Amino acid sequence: MRSTTKRSLSDDQLRAAVTEAFGPRATITSSRELADGTFNAVWLLDVDPAGPVVLKAAPPDDLPLLTYERRIARTEATVLRAAAATAPVPVLHHAGHGSAGVGGDFLITSVVEGDTWQRLSGTLGQAERARLRRELGRAVAGLHAVRGTAFGYPERSTGLHGGTWYEAFTAMVDGLLADARRFGVTPPGRPTALHDLAVAGRALLEEVDEPVLVHFDLWNGNVMLTGDEGDRRLSGLIDLERAFWGDPCADFVSLALLGELSDDDPLLDGYREAGGPAKLTATTRRRIALYQAYLYLIMIVEAAPRGHKGVKSAAAQALFRSRYRKALRHAAP
């Protein structure tokens, strides 16, 4: 089913976005809405004379959203600019803020060639998969080469930030727990369990003393591959709107979504080759467990404002709740 956050854009709104980005002489020669994703409305446009571009329209400001999702297109614009020199991310052509013609915030970016790893997964052999994981590790290290000036989400209006990683992460957790209460979602187990574990793990979190750019949504659907079967290569990382400044190890959660990152994963080899500080110690794994719990709690809570219902949604929620409880156990001292 279509998420309640995905807007429907009229031809007039598409034209307004293109005019704002490229000027009154620019015209749309073809347009196609992309079905991927459950949050933004995404369109593939051919624009004369700019060429193919991607238009992402954020939900309206008055729609009920999670706290960290406020002005989320502005977060993505910020991190696309920041990562442009070191990581294979889309080129930002234009960021529209509060556009009257479009009815809210929107971005226009370059097109990343190829298809998602998720779609191509069945065509990848074991050796090719290992090579691509190594390549992905190098790309992630490029993201983590970007440093911020504070911890937490880039969009200051969320209030989810702090001078230390401990302060920022506890604010992020508390914001999400407040969202759960607002939308009538009861987390598994004790409602404050994740907050309590974050507080108990203060010393672990305070080991992180430098805010790096964390994508936090690097599942296979946001990793683009190009090339012929048997000779695929990484073409880009997309959908950076959920990024924050924090512990680089937080990206190891979605890079092994619904599982655990093993010490012999080729991704870690590529990450280290490119200068990434990948040491999976017992302390590091406890921090990763906290971030796993945070991500799974997001996935539990976001179903309410997005209007997810039905058998498939119920099955997914049961899985996320199970993973959340497991992550809490692993994060415990």
C-alpha positions as CSV (number, residue, x, y, z in Angstrom):
1,M,0.0,0.0,0.0
2,R,1.1,3.6,-0.6
3,S,2.5,5.3,2.5
4,T,0.5,8.3,3.7
5,T,3.7,10.4,3.5
6,K,4.2,10.0,-0.2
7,R,2.6,12.9,-2.0
8,S,1.0,12.8,-5.5
9,L,2.5,15.6,-7.7
10,S,0.5,17.1,-10.5
11,D,2.1,18.1,-13.9
12,D,1.9,21.7,-12.8
13,Q,3.9,20.9,-9.6
14,L,6.5,19.0,-11.6
15,R,6.9,22.0,-14.0
16,A,7.1,24.4,-11.0
17,A,10.0,22.4,-9.5
18,V,11.9,22.3,-12.8
19,T,11.3,26.0,-13.4
20,E,12.6,26.9,-9.9
21,A,15.7,24.7,-10.4
22,F,16.6,25.4,-14.0
23,G,14.8,28.5,-15.1
24,P,11.7,29.3,-17.2
25,R,13.1,27.9,-20.4
26,A,13.6,24.4,-19.0
27,T,11.0,21.9,-20.1
28,I,10.0,18.4,-19.1
29,T,10.2,15.9,-22.0
30,S,9.2,12.8,-20.0
31,S,8.3,11.9,-16.5
32,R,7.9,8.8,-14.5
33,E,7.1,8.3,-10.8
34,L,9.4,5.7,-9.1
35,A,7.8,3.2,-6.8
36,D,10.8,2.7,-4.6
37,G,10.7,4.0,-1.1
38,T,7.9,4.6,1.4
39,F,8.5,8.2,2.5
40,N,9.2,10.7,-0.3
41,A,7.5,11.0,-3.6
42,V,10.3,10.4,-6.2
43,W,10.1,11.1,-9.9
44,L,12.5,10.5,-12.8
45,L,12.4,13.4,-15.2
46,D,14.0,14.2,-18.5
47,V,14.6,17.9,-18.7
48,D,15.6,19.9,-21.7
49,P,18.4,21.1,-21.5
50,A,19.5,19.6,-18.1
51,G,19.0,16.0,-19.0
52,P,17.8,13.2,-16.7
53,V,17.3,14.2,-13.1
54,V,15.6,12.8,-10.0
55,L,13.0,14.9,-8.2
56,K,12.3,14.1,-4.5
57,A,9.3,15.8,-2.8
58,A,9.2,15.6,1.0
59,P,5.9,15.2,2.8
60,P,4.0,18.4,3.7
61,D,5.1,20.1,6.9
62,D,1.6,19.7,8.5
63,L,1.6,15.9,8.1
64,P,2.2,13.9,11.3
65,L,5.9,12.8,11.2
66,L,8.5,11.4,13.5
67,T,10.6,14.2,15.2
68,Y,13.7,13.4,13.3
69,E,11.8,13.6,10.0
70,R,11.1,17.3,10.3
71,R,12.5,19.2,7.3
72,I,14.1,16.0,6.2
73,A,14.8,17.2,2.7
74,R,17.0,19.9,4.2
75,T,18.9,17.2,6.0
76,E,19.5,15.4,2.8
77,A,20.6,18.6,1.0
78,T,23.1,19.3,3.7
79,V,24.7,15.9,3.7
80,L,24.7,15.6,-0.1
81,R,26.8,18.8,-0.2
82,A,29.0,17.6,2.6
83,A,29.7,14.2,1.1
84,A,30.1,15.3,-2.6
85,A,33.9,15.2,-2.5
86,T,34.5,11.9,-0.8
87,A,31.6,9.5,-1.5
88,P,29.6,8.3,-4.5
89,V,26.4,10.2,-3.8
90,P,24.0,12.0,-6.2
91,V,24.9,15.5,-7.3
92,L,22.5,18.1,-5.8
93,H,21.2,20.4,-8.5
94,H,18.7,22.3,-6.4
95,A,17.1,22.3,-3.0
96,G,13.7,24.0,-2.8
97,H,12.6,25.1,0.6
98,G,9.0,25.7,1.2
99,S,8.2,26.0,-2.5
100,A,4.8,27.4,-3.1
101,G,4.6,25.9,-6.6
102,V,5.5,22.4,-5.3
103,G,3.8,22.6,-2.0
104,G,6.8,22.1,0.3
105,D,10.4,21.1,0.3
106,F,12.0,19.2,-2.7
107,L,15.3,18.2,-4.1
108,I,16.5,17.7,-7.6
109,T,19.6,15.6,-8.0
110,S,21.6,13.7,-10.6
111,V,20.5,10.2,-11.6
112,V,22.7,7.4,-10.3
113,E,23.1,4.8,-13.0
114,G,22.1,1.1,-12.7
115,D,19.8,-0.6,-10.3
116,T,19.6,-1.4,-6.6
117,W,21.6,-4.2,-5.1
118,Q,18.3,-5.4,-3.7
119,R,16.9,-6.0,-7.1
120,L,20.1,-7.5,-8.5
121,S,20.9,-9.7,-5.5
122,G,19.7,-12.9,-7.2
123,T,22.1,-12.4,-10.1
124,L,25.2,-12.0,-7.9
125,G,27.6,-14.9,-7.5
126,Q,29.5,-15.4,-4.2
127,A,32.8,-14.0,-5.5
128,E,31.1,-11.0,-7.1
129,R,29.1,-10.4,-3.9
130,A,32.3,-10.4,-1.8
131,R,34.1,-8.0,-4.2
132,L,31.1,-5.7,-4.1
133,R,30.9,-5.8,-0.3
134,R,34.6,-4.7,-0.3
135,E,33.9,-1.9,-2.7
136,L,30.9,-0.9,-0.6
137,G,33.2,-0.7,2.5
138,R,35.5,1.7,0.7
139,A,32.5,3.9,-0.2
140,V,31.3,3.9,3.4
141,A,34.8,5.0,4.5
142,G,34.4,7.9,2.1
143,L,31.2,9.0,3.9
144,H,32.9,8.7,7.3
145,A,35.7,10.9,6.1
146,V,33.2,13.8,6.4
147,R,33.3,15.5,9.8
148,G,30.6,17.6,11.4
149,T,30.7,20.3,14.1
150,A,28.1,18.8,16.4
151,F,26.5,15.4,17.1
152,G,23.0,14.4,16.1
153,Y,20.7,15.3,13.2
154,P,21.8,18.2,11.0
155,E,18.3,19.9,11.0
156,R,18.5,21.9,14.2
157,S,14.7,22.3,14.4
158,T,14.4,18.6,15.4
159,G,16.2,19.4,18.7
160,L,17.9,16.0,18.4
161,H,21.6,17.1,18.8
162,G,24.2,17.7,21.4
163,G,27.7,18.7,22.2
164,T,28.7,15.0,22.9
165,W,27.6,11.8,21.2
166,Y,26.0,10.7,24.5
167,E,23.9,13.8,24.7
168,A,22.9,13.6,21.1
169,F,22.0,9.9,21.1
170,T,20.0,10.1,24.3
171,A,18.1,13.0,22.8
172,M,17.5,11.0,19.6
173,V,16.2,8.0,21.7
174,D,14.0,10.2,23.9
175,G,12.6,12.0,20.8
176,L,11.7,8.6,19.3
177,L,10.1,7.4,22.6
178,A,8.0,10.6,22.7
179,D,7.0,9.9,19.1
180,A,5.9,6.4,20.2
181,R,3.7,7.9,22.9
182,R,2.3,10.5,20.5
183,F,1.3,7.9,18.0
184,G,0.0,5.3,20.5
185,V,2.8,2.8,19.9
186,T,4.0,0.7,22.8
187,P,7.6,-0.6,22.4
188,P,8.2,-4.2,23.3
189,G,9.1,-4.8,27.0
190,R,9.7,-1.9,29.3
191,P,8.9,1.3,27.4
192,T,12.0,3.1,28.7
193,A,14.4,0.2,28.2
194,L,16.4,1.8,25.4
195,H,16.7,5.1,27.2
196,D,17.9,3.3,30.3
197,L,20.5,1.3,28.4
198,A,21.8,4.5,26.7
199,V,22.2,6.1,30.1
200,A,23.8,3.0,31.5
201,G,26.1,3.0,28.5
202,R,27.2,6.6,28.9
203,A,30.9,5.7,29.1
204,L,30.7,3.6,25.9
205,L,29.0,6.4,24.0
206,E,31.4,9.0,25.3
207,E,34.3,7.0,23.6
208,V,33.0,8.6,20.4
209,D,34.6,12.0,20.4
210,E,34.3,13.1,16.7
211,P,31.0,13.5,14.8
212,V,31.3,11.8,11.4
213,L,28.6,11.5,8.7
214,V,26.5,8.4,9.3
215,H,24.1,7.4,6.5
216,F,22.1,5.0,8.7
217,D,20.0,3.6,5.9
218,L,22.5,1.6,3.9
219,W,20.4,-1.5,3.2
220,N,20.7,-3.0,-0.2
221,G,17.8,-0.9,-1.6
222,N,20.0,2.2,-1.2
223,V,23.1,0.8,-2.8
224,M,23.2,1.2,-6.6
225,L,25.1,-1.2,-8.9
226,T,25.9,-0.9,-12.6
227,G,27.6,-3.1,-15.2
228,D,26.8,-6.5,-16.8
229,E,26.1,-9.6,-14.9
230,G,29.3,-11.0,-13.4
231,D,31.0,-7.6,-13.7
232,R,28.9,-5.4,-11.5
233,R,30.4,-2.4,-9.8
234,L,29.1,0.1,-7.2
235,S,27.7,3.2,-8.9
236,G,26.4,5.1,-5.8
237,L,24.7,5.4,-2.4
238,I,21.3,7.0,-2.4
239,D,18.7,8.3,0.1
240,L,20.8,10.1,2.6
241,E,17.9,11.9,4.3
242,R,18.1,9.8,7.5
243,A,21.8,10.8,8.0
244,F,23.2,12.2,11.2
245,W,26.5,13.2,12.8
246,G,27.7,10.5,15.1
247,D,29.5,7.2,15.7
248,P,30.7,5.6,12.4
249,C,29.9,2.2,13.8
250,A,26.2,3.1,13.6
251,D,26.3,2.4,9.8
252,F,27.2,-1.2,10.5
253,V,23.6,-1.7,11.5
254,S,21.9,-1.2,8.2
255,L,24.9,-2.7,6.4
256,A,23.9,-6.0,8.0
257,L,20.2,-5.3,8.4
258,L,18.2,-7.8,10.5
259,G,21.5,-9.6,11.1
260,E,25.0,-9.2,12.5
261,L,28.2,-8.0,10.9
262,S,30.8,-10.7,11.0
263,D,34.5,-10.1,11.6
264,D,35.4,-11.6,8.2
265,D,32.9,-9.6,6.2
266,P,34.7,-8.3,3.1
267,L,33.0,-5.0,3.7
268,L,35.3,-4.4,6.7
269,D,38.4,-5.2,4.6
270,G,37.4,-2.5,2.1
271,Y,36.5,-0.1,4.9
272,R,39.9,-0.5,6.5
273,E,41.7,-0.2,3.2
274,A,40.1,3.2,2.7
275,G,41.1,4.4,6.2
276,G,37.9,3.5,8.2
277,P,38.5,2.7,11.9
278,A,36.8,-0.7,11.9
279,K,37.6,-2.5,15.2
280,L,34.8,-4.7,16.3
281,T,35.6,-5.0,20.0
282,A,33.2,-6.1,22.7
283,T,32.7,-2.4,23.5
284,T,32.0,-1.5,19.9
285,R,29.5,-4.3,19.5
286,R,27.6,-3.1,22.6
287,R,27.3,0.4,21.0
288,I,26.2,-1.2,17.7
289,A,23.5,-3.1,19.7
290,L,22.2,0.2,21.0
291,Y,22.0,1.6,17.4
292,Q,20.3,-1.6,16.3
293,A,17.6,-1.1,18.9
294,Y,17.2,2.5,17.9
295,L,16.8,1.6,14.2
296,Y,14.3,-1.2,14.9
297,L,12.3,1.1,17.2
298,I,12.1,3.6,14.3
299,M,10.8,0.8,12.1
300,I,8.2,-0.1,14.8
301,V,7.0,3.4,15.4
302,E,7.0,4.8,11.9
303,A,4.3,2.3,10.7
304,A,1.7,4.3,12.6
305,P,2.0,7.7,11.0
306,R,2.6,6.1,7.6
307,G,-0.6,4.1,7.8
308,H,0.9,0.7,7.3
309,K,-1.7,-2.1,7.8
310,G,-2.4,-5.6,6.6
311,V,-0.9,-9.0,6.8
312,K,2.6,-8.0,5.4
313,S,2.8,-5.1,7.7
314,A,1.9,-7.2,10.7
315,A,4.5,-9.8,9.8
316,A,7.2,-7.1,9.4
317,Q,6.2,-5.6,12.8
318,A,6.5,-8.9,14.5
319,L,10.0,-9.3,13.0
320,F,11.1,-5.8,14.0
321,R,9.8,-6.3,17.6
322,S,11.8,-9.6,17.9
323,R,15.0,-7.9,16.6
324,Y,14.4,-5.0,19.0
325,R,14.2,-7.2,22.0
326,K,17.3,-9.1,20.9
327,A,19.3,-5.8,20.4
328,L,18.3,-4.7,23.9
329,R,19.7,-7.9,25.3
330,H,23.0,-7.5,23.5
331,A,23.3,-3.9,24.6
332,A,22.9,-4.7,28.3
333,P,26.0,-4.6,30.4
